Each structure stands twice: as C-alpha cells, then as structure tokens.
Amino acid sequence: MTSPSPRARLRSDGRWGGAVTRRALPDGADEIGALGPATRARLARIWLSQAATELRVASSFAVIHRGLVALDADAGLVRLAARAVDDEHRHATLAEELAGRYAGRAVGPPPVLPDQRPGHPTASSPALRSALWVVGQCALNETFASAYLSAGYQGARHPLARAALRELLEDEIDHARIGWAYLGTTSPALRRELSDWLLPLTVCNLREWRRLELPEDDALAAHGVPPLAIAREALEETLREVLVPGFRRAGLDTRALERWIAAGAYDRS
C-alpha cells in the first residue's frame, strides 16, 4: 500500500526534522457547494466525529509519553510522544474545521469520548503495563490508522479532502514509528512477555477499527471516506503484511497471531 511521503522524520540524532505547523487547506467551496444538503450534513458529522476521536487519542498519547518516561526510553522517543500530543490536538482542530466547511457554519466543540485505554490489570508489572500501552497505541492503533487514512486518501478526488487526509496520514505514520522504534530497544525478557499479549492486543484493537460506520458504496469516496469493504481490506492487508512481519522482526513470537489469522478468525473479530 503506497502513501504520500511524510513531511518530517526522526533524524539519526533523535531530533525531529521538518515543519510542524498547519498547512493552509484548499478552499473547497465549489466542490462542497455541488453536494446535496444530506451529503454535506453526513460529511460534517463524520469529520466532527473524527475531531472527537483525535482529542481522545491526544489523551492517550499523554499516557504514552508518561509511560515512555517511566520506562526510561530513548530521549528521542520521549520527545516524539510529547509532540504527538500536540499533533493530535492539531488534528482535532483540522477535523472540526472540515466539519464546519461541510456544514456551512461553525460546528463544535466535538463531543468528549470516554477513555478506552485498557487497564491491563493482569500485567505482571507497571513496566509491562506501560510497554503494552506503547505497543497497543503506537505499533497497532497508529499503524491501522495509517492504513485506513491511506485507503481514504487513495480514493479521494477533491483537493480539500486530500489535503486534510495527507496531513493526518503523515503524522500517523510517524506516531506508529514510536511503537516500532520502542520495540527495537526492549530486552529479550520483555519481548517474551509482550509476545504473550500480542494476540489479545491485536484482536481488541482490530475490533475497534471494524466498528467504524462506513458507507457500503463509494458515495463519499471522492471526499476521502472509503467504502466499508475497501477499509476492511486495507486493515486486513496491514495486519498480514505489515504487523505480523514487523512484530516478527522485532523479536516477538507471532505464531499464535498467525494461527488466528490462518483460521479465518479475522472475519469474526
């Protein structure tokens, strides 16, 4: 699956390179004006819901940041996690702006969503619990998010939607890298513990993504909202071709996860 090139990358010295300010979005008035009222209202609801989700993810990254500090993780990763909190607030502002443009009026604030961060009460130690949050939020959730946004970006035809999705996607790719980079620094003992959690972490994370309410047809695809079948195909492809090989390269035992996939359990999750 291809994706636009991110505008900024973690440099070898652990510092962040590249601009982080918001780009100006295209006007989009003509493309929005050509839509019927029902379609405009639907897209406004989708983007306002996205704004609410981004705010919840900002709270999650605050926890990730504290967890990485507690884990004495690489200083570059700690800084990236702190930056991710700001990124997600910026994403929420962008999504709320898109909702207002489609609605033709100011909307918001977005609803406050309940915290969905798992407690992992059976984790053997606070360190393992923090590591599970990093892997679950970054390596899993942000990688799935990149797949979903990429599917929307590839189907989008209007400049406004493409610009918004590009900005979101560029950041989500980098947020996912926090988790993958962290896994590369873990001890063999911690990797063994994480391996035992890999299947339930993946199943729970994927279940949330499969709850997305998406259109069955491609009526909104030009505006960056992929049909349900396309989104699910992107998630499954990422599971098989990105997540499993990535976890295996990081030294985790993926055999239980691979058996789950081979048994067709993906479609029943």
C-alpha positions in Angstrom: 0.0 0.0 0.0 1.5 3.3 -1.0 1.2 6.6 0.9 2.3 10.2 0.5 5.8 11.0 1.7 5.8 12.4 5.3 7.0 15.9 5.6 9.2 15.2 8.7 11.2 12.3 10.0 13.1 11.4 13.1 16.8 12.1 12.4 19.6 9.9 13.4 20.5 12.2 16.3 17.0 11.7 17.8 15.8 15.2 16.9 12.7 16.0 14.9 13.3 17.4 11.5 10.8 19.3 9.4 7.9 21.7 9.8 5.1 21.0 12.2 2.8 24.0 11.6 -0.6 23.6 9.9 -0.7 23.9 6.2 -3.5 26.1 4.8 -6.3 23.9 3.4 -7.6 24.5 -0.1 -10.8 26.5 -0.3 -13.1 23.6 -1.5 -16.1 25.9 -1.7 -17.1 24.7 -5.3 -16.8 21.0 -4.5 -18.8 21.4 -1.3 -21.4 23.6 -2.9 -22.0 20.9 -5.5 -23.1 18.5 -2.8 -26.7 18.0 -1.7 -27.7 19.0 1.8 -27.9 15.4 3.1 -24.4 14.6 1.9 -22.9 17.7 3.3 -24.6 17.0 6.7 -23.3 13.5 6.6 -19.7 14.6 5.9 -19.9 17.2 8.6 -20.9 14.5 11.1 -18.1 12.3 10.0 -15.5 15.0 10.5 -16.9 16.2 13.8 -16.7 12.6 15.0 -13.1 12.4 13.8 -12.3 15.5 15.8 -13.7 13.8 18.9 -11.6 10.8 18.2 -8.4 12.9 17.7 -8.9 14.5 21.1 -9.2 11.1 22.8 -6.0 10.0 21.1 -4.3 13.1 22.4 -5.2 12.0 25.9 -3.8 8.5 25.0 -0.5 10.0 23.9 -0.2 11.9 27.1 -0.3 8.5 28.8 2.2 7.1 26.3 4.6 9.9 27.0 4.4 9.3 30.7 4.9 5.6 30.1 8.0 6.1 28.0 9.4 8.3 30.7 8.8 5.7 33.3 10.4 3.0 31.0 13.5 5.2 30.7 13.0 5.0 26.9 15.2 6.7 24.4 15.0 10.5 24.8 14.1 10.9 21.1 11.1 8.7 21.5 10.0 10.6 24.6 10.1 13.8 22.7 8.2 12.3 19.8 5.5 11.1 22.2 5.2 14.6 23.6 5.0 16.1 20.1 2.3 13.5 19.3 0.0 15.1 21.9 0.2 18.4 20.1 -0.2 16.7 16.8 -3.5 15.1 17.9 -4.8 18.4 19.1 -3.9 19.9 15.8 -5.7 17.0 14.1 -8.8 17.7 16.1 -8.8 21.3 15.1 -8.4 20.4 11.4 -11.2 17.9 11.6 -13.5 20.4 13.3 -12.7 22.9 10.6 -13.6 20.4 7.9 -16.9 19.7 9.7 -17.7 23.4 9.7 -16.9 23.7 6.0 -19.2 20.9 5.0 -21.9 22.2 7.4 -21.6 25.7 6.1 -21.4 27.1 9.6 -19.2 26.8 12.7 -19.7 23.5 14.5 -18.4 22.0 17.7 -17.0 21.6 20.1 -16.8 17.9 19.4 -18.2 15.5 22.0 -15.9 14.2 24.7 -15.5 10.5 24.2 -14.9 8.1 27.1 -11.3 6.8 27.7 -10.9 3.4 26.0 -7.4 2.8 27.3 -7.2 -0.8 28.6 -6.2 -1.2 32.2 -4.3 -4.5 31.7 -4.9 -5.4 35.3 -3.1 -8.8 34.9 0.1 -7.3 33.6 3.0 -8.6 35.7 4.5 -5.2 36.4 4.0 -1.5 35.9 6.8 -1.6 33.3 4.9 -4.3 31.3 1.7 -2.3 31.5 3.4 0.8 30.1 5.0 -1.2 27.3 1.6 -2.7 26.4 0.2 0.8 26.1 3.0 1.9 23.8 2.7 -1.2 21.6 -1.1 -1.0 21.6 -1.4 2.7 20.8 1.5 3.2 18.5 2.6 0.0 16.8 -1.0 -1.3 16.5 -3.5 1.5 16.5 -1.5 4.1 14.7 -0.5 1.5 12.0 -4.1 0.6 11.5 -4.9 4.3 11.4 -2.3 4.8 8.7 -3.9 2.0 6.7 -7.4 3.5 7.0 -6.3 7.0 6.1 -4.3 5.7 3.2 -7.4 3.9 1.8 -9.3 7.2 2.1 -6.5 9.2 0.5 -6.2 6.9 -2.4 -9.9 7.2 -3.2 -10.2 10.9 -2.6 -10.6 13.1 -5.6 -11.2 16.5 -4.2 -8.2 18.7 -3.1 -9.7 19.7 0.2 -10.2 16.1 1.4 -6.8 15.0 0.0 -5.0 17.9 1.8 -6.7 17.1 5.1 -6.1 13.3 4.9 -2.5 13.9 3.8 -1.7 15.9 6.9 -3.3 13.3 9.2 -1.6 10.4 7.5 1.9 12.0 7.6 1.6 12.3 11.3 0.1 8.9 12.0 2.9 7.1 10.1 5.4 8.8 12.5 3.3 8.1 15.5 3.3 4.4 14.6 7.1 4.5 14.4 7.3 5.4 18.1 6.0 1.9 18.9 8.1 0.1 16.4 11.2 2.0 17.4 10.5 1.3 21.1 10.1 -2.4 20.4 13.6 -2.4 18.9 15.0 -1.3 22.3 13.3 -3.9 24.5 15.0 -6.7 26.4 14.6 -10.3 25.4 12.7 -10.9 28.7 10.2 -8.1 28.0 9.7 -9.3 24.4 8.8 -12.7 25.7 6.2 -11.1 28.0 4.9 -8.9 25.2 4.6 -12.0 22.9 2.0 -13.5 25.3 -0.1 -10.4 24.9 0.2 -9.9 21.2 -2.9 -11.8 20.1 -5.3 -10.2 22.5 -3.9 -6.8 21.9 -4.3 -7.2 18.1 -7.8 -8.7 18.4 -9.1 -5.9 20.6 -7.5 -3.1 18.6 -8.8 -4.5 15.3 -12.3 -5.0 16.7 -12.5 -1.2 17.4 -11.4 -0.4 13.8 -14.0 -2.8 12.4 -16.7 -0.9 14.3 -16.3 2.1 12.0 -19.6 3.1 10.5 -18.8 3.5 6.8 -20.9 3.6 3.6 -21.4 0.3 1.8 -21.0 2.2 -1.6 -18.5 4.7 -2.8 -20.8 7.7 -2.5 -18.3 9.5 -0.2 -15.1 8.1 -1.6 -14.2 11.3 -3.5 -14.3 13.1 -0.2 -12.0 10.7 1.5 -14.4 8.3 3.2 -13.7 4.8 1.9 -16.4 2.2 1.4 -16.6 -0.4 4.2 -15.2 -3.2 2.0 -12.2 -1.1 1.0 -11.4 0.0 4.6 -11.6 -3.6 5.8 -9.4 -4.8 3.0 -6.8 -2.2 4.0 -6.9 -3.2 7.6 -6.5 -6.9 6.8 -3.7 -6.3 4.4 -1.9 -4.3 7.0 -2.4 -7.0 9.6 -0.9 -9.6 7.3 1.8 -7.7 5.5 2.9 -5.0 8.0 2.0 -6.0 11.6 2.9 -9.7 11.6 6.2 -9.3 9.8 7.0 -6.2 11.9 6.4 -7.9 15.2 8.4 -10.9 14.0 11.4 -8.7 13.0 11.2 -7.0 16.4 11.7 -10.4 18.1 8.2 -11.2 19.2 6.6 -14.6 18.9 3.8 -14.2 16.3 2.8 -17.9 16.0 -0.5 -17.5 17.9 -1.4 -14.4 15.9 -0.6 -16.2 12.6 -2.7 -19.2 13.6 -5.6 -16.9 14.4 -5.3 -15.3 11.0 -4.9 -18.6 9.2 -8.1 -19.9 10.9 -10.1 -17.1 9.4 -10.8 -15.5 12.7 -10.2 -12.1 11.3 -13.6 -12.1 9.7 -15.2 -13.0 13.0 -13.5 -10.4 15.2 
